[in-house]
Amino acid sequence: MGGGSATGPRPRSRGPGGTPPRILAIRLQVTEPEGLWSRPFSLAHPDLHLDLIDRLEVGRGLTLIEVRIQGGDAGDWGAEIRALPNVVDVEVISAEEESGLYRVIYRGDPFISLLRTLKLLRHFPIPIQRGMETWTVVGPEPKVHRLLEKLESQATGVRVESVRRSPLSPGASSLTPRQHEILRRALAEGYFDVPRRISLTELAPRIGVAISTLSVTLAVIEKKILEPYT
């Protein structure tokens, strides 16, 4: 892959006067690499919106994702996705007129090893359109700075949309006791680990809630925590 250059505001690796690094939230658009199935699919269907909802490494270099496809006559894209390079299997969860939900198993995702090395998480869902992923990443400023450097050398294009800095996340204090408990359990079970040790489907029965309820609750928790940075 050819090297790219990041555009937009850039973070400093340390605060003024050598102060300790702060927590930084960054929103950026990353061009998907060749060989990643969603790149040719989204380029072939520029009017479709893909949302990567969840991801789990399943071993032997394979990744399982849940992705929602919306826009136009969404229909059933299972057969087309299954025929794309590096796709091993596709399960159609639902396929309606304007929206479909799919589980895709594929191999070859360079972003996963990069994020694992830096121990950084992307905020889900991750929008994908026209071969571009939109990431929101929150972490220590030096690690986020290294992420940008790595992406510049690995990706064909990186565009930084926004950068926010703050000492700690004040959003965590607004969580309800039940949200705190679910967050604690999700952390303990490895839902936020890199790589993720448990999927949403596996986590829900351990906590004792429906998958749909847990998905919404985790989305609310992440929104509360991330809102001060966006």
C-alpha positions in Angstrom: 0.0 0.0 0.0 1.2 3.5 -0.8 1.9 5.9 2.0 -0.6 8.7 2.6 -0.6 12.0 4.5 -3.1 13.1 7.1 -4.9 16.3 6.6 -6.7 18.4 9.2 -5.8 19.4 12.8 -3.0 17.3 14.3 -2.6 16.6 18.1 0.6 17.4 20.0 2.3 14.5 21.6 2.7 16.3 24.9 1.1 19.3 26.6 2.7 22.7 26.9 5.7 22.9 29.2 6.2 19.1 29.3 3.0 18.4 31.2 1.7 14.8 31.3 -0.2 13.8 28.2 -4.0 14.3 28.2 -6.8 12.0 27.0 -7.6 12.9 23.4 -10.6 12.1 21.3 -10.0 12.2 17.5 -12.4 11.7 14.7 -10.9 10.7 11.3 -11.6 9.2 8.0 -9.4 6.4 6.9 -9.2 4.9 3.4 -9.7 1.2 3.5 -6.8 -0.9 2.2 -6.9 -3.1 -0.8 -8.0 -6.7 0.1 -10.5 -5.6 2.7 -13.9 -6.8 1.4 -15.9 -3.7 2.4 -13.7 -1.5 0.1 -14.7 -2.9 -3.3 -18.3 -3.4 -2.0 -18.8 0.2 -0.8 -17.0 1.6 -3.9 -19.3 -0.5 -6.2 -22.4 0.8 -4.2 -21.6 4.5 -3.3 -25.1 5.2 -2.2 -25.2 2.5 0.4 -24.2 3.2 4.0 -22.5 0.5 6.0 -22.3 0.5 9.8 -19.8 -1.9 11.4 -21.7 -2.7 14.6 -19.4 -5.3 16.3 -16.2 -7.2 15.8 -14.7 -10.4 17.2 -11.5 -12.2 16.3 -12.2 -15.9 15.9 -8.7 -17.3 15.4 -6.5 -18.4 12.5 -6.4 -14.8 11.2 -10.2 -14.6 10.8 -12.4 -11.8 12.0 -16.2 -11.9 12.5 -18.2 -8.7 12.2 -21.8 -7.6 12.3 -22.5 -5.0 9.7 -25.7 -3.1 8.8 -26.2 -2.1 5.2 -28.7 0.7 4.5 -29.8 2.9 1.6 -31.7 2.5 -1.6 -33.0 -0.9 -2.4 -30.8 -2.7 0.1 -32.3 -6.1 -0.5 -30.1 -9.1 0.2 -26.4 -8.6 -0.5 -25.2 -11.9 1.0 -24.3 -13.6 -2.3 -22.3 -10.6 -3.5 -20.4 -10.2 -0.3 -19.6 -13.9 -0.2 -17.9 -13.6 -3.6 -15.6 -10.8 -2.5 -11.9 -11.5 -1.9 -10.9 -12.8 1.6 -14.5 -13.4 2.6 -14.9 -16.8 4.2 -18.6 -16.9 5.1 -21.7 -14.7 5.3 -24.8 -15.1 7.4 -27.8 -13.0 6.6 -29.5 -12.0 9.9 -32.1 -9.9 8.2 -32.7 -8.5 4.7 -35.4 -6.0 4.2 -36.2 -3.5 1.5 -34.0 -0.7 2.8 -31.8 -2.3 5.5 -30.0 -5.6 6.0 -27.9 -7.0 8.9 -25.1 -9.5 8.1 -22.4 -11.4 9.9 -19.3 -11.6 7.8 -16.2 -13.8 8.5 -13.1 -12.6 6.6 -9.3 -12.7 6.7 -6.8 -9.9 6.3 -7.4 -6.7 8.3 -4.3 -4.7 9.0 -6.1 -2.2 11.2 -6.7 -4.9 13.9 -3.0 -5.6 14.5 -2.2 -1.9 14.5 -4.9 -1.1 17.1 -3.9 -4.1 19.2 -0.3 -2.9 19.3 -1.2 0.5 20.4 -4.0 -0.8 22.7 -6.5 1.7 21.3 -10.2 1.1 20.6 -12.4 2.5 17.9 -15.9 3.6 19.0 -18.7 1.5 17.4 -20.6 1.7 15.2 -18.0 2.5 12.5 -19.6 4.1 9.4 -18.2 3.0 6.0 -19.0 4.6 2.7 -17.2 4.8 -0.7 -14.2 2.9 0.7 -13.7 5.2 3.7 -14.1 4.4 7.4 -15.0 7.0 9.9 -13.3 6.4 13.3 -13.7 7.9 16.7 -10.7 7.0 18.9 -10.2 8.0 22.5 -6.9 7.4 24.3 -3.7 9.0 25.7 -2.4 11.7 23.4 1.0 10.0 22.6 -0.7 6.8 21.5 -3.2 8.6 19.3 -0.3 10.5 17.8 1.5 7.2 17.0 -1.7 5.9 15.5 -1.8 8.8 13.0 1.8 8.2 12.1 1.2 4.5 11.5 -1.9 5.1 9.5 0.0 7.6 7.3 2.5 4.9 6.4 0.0 2.1 6.0 -3.2 3.7 4.5 -3.7 5.4 1.2 -5.4 8.4 2.8 -6.1 9.7 6.3 -8.2 12.9 7.0 -8.5 14.2 10.6 -11.9 15.8 11.1 -11.7 16.9 14.7 -9.4 16.7 17.8 -10.6 17.3 21.4 -8.5 17.2 24.6 -9.5 16.7 28.2 -7.8 15.5 31.4 -10.4 12.7 32.1 -13.8 11.7 30.9 -16.4 13.6 32.9 -19.1 11.6 31.1 -18.5 8.5 33.3 -19.9 10.3 36.3 -23.3 10.7 34.6 -23.8 6.9 34.3 -26.7 5.3 36.3 -25.8 2.5 38.8 -27.1 -0.1 36.4 -25.0 1.4 33.5 -22.0 1.4 35.8 -22.6 -2.3 36.6 -23.0 -3.2 32.9 -19.8 -1.3 32.1 -17.9 -3.1 34.9 -19.1 -6.5 33.7 -18.3 -5.7 30.0 -14.8 -4.7 31.0 -14.3 -7.8 33.2 -15.5 -10.1 30.5 -13.2 -8.6 27.9 -15.7 -6.8 25.7 -13.5 -3.7 25.4 -10.2 -5.6 25.2 -8.0 -5.5 22.1 -8.6 -8.0 20.6 -12.2 -8.3 22.0 -12.5 -11.5 24.0 -16.2 -11.8 24.0 -18.9 -10.8 21.5 -22.1 -8.9 22.3 -24.1 -12.1 21.6 -22.0 -14.0 24.2 -22.0 -11.2 26.8 -25.7 -10.6 26.9 -26.7 -13.9 28.6 -23.9 -13.6 31.1 -25.3 -10.2 32.3 -28.8 -11.5 32.0 -30.2 -9.1 29.4 -31.4 -9.3 25.8 -28.9 -8.8 23.1 -30.8 -5.8 21.8 -31.1 -4.3 25.2 -27.4 -4.7 25.9 -26.5 -3.2 22.5 -28.6 -0.1 23.2 -27.3 0.2 26.8 -23.6 0.0 25.7 -24.3 2.6 23.0 -25.7 4.9 25.6 -22.8 4.3 28.0 -20.2 5.0 25.2 -22.1 8.1 24.1 -22.1 9.5 27.7 -18.4 8.9 28.0 -17.5 10.1 24.6 -19.8 13.2 24.4 -17.4 15.5 26.2 -14.8 14.9 23.6 -16.9 15.4 20.4 
